[in-house]
């Protein structure tokens, strides 16, 4: 089995530099938020190292802050990160001849950005290339988290609160472009916002914990979107 060469590893590292820089900015915001709920720098860094998922980690903070159950946290992460199963399935088609151990190693670093770079690689995808991508990208993710966690402990509270808004700006920047060109996406975003407001202010529903709110809203909105606006299969010649 050919796992690739150092040249493939170096190419993966080079291709991951833009991902690394972007991850530093986003994970810095996570480090800030983690410090705000009392997590130490080590705890925040280990969370990023073991998870490598922005949406999953940010959603987990609310559960951790109120000492929520492990069951709630596990279900929340499963739902939010379900898309990685689909990405891994697609990516596995480019890993013919790769053994199980290397597949497990590559699966650790399947994120949206790493998947995009991997799937569009024209040549054969070797494990060494993937390891280069993962190592460089995860370094940026963990390094940014450490910077944010340290900053959250030493900077004035008013500045920490201001920097904490960065994550909301990131999510807005992600969804707005698609909502302007794809009507179904716009409908999904609006529906999720409305349903979230209902769960936040409705007399009985507001008693449901934040983690389970996210789970319910995600499943309901995704199911309705799949029924109302299914993705049509492309015709293959």
Secondary structure, DSSP 8 states (H G I E B T S, - for coil): -----HHHHHHHHHHTHHHHHHHHHHHHHHHHHHHHTT--HHHHHHHHHHH--HHHHHHHHHHHHTT--HHHHHHHHHHHTTHHHHHHHHHHTT-TT--HHHHHHHHHT--HHHHHHHHT-SS---HHHHHHHHHHHHHHHHHHHHHHHHHHHHS-HHHHHHHTTHHHHHHHHHHHHHHHH-HHHHHHHHHHHHHHHHHHHSTTGGGS-HHHHHHHHHHHHHHHHHHHS--------
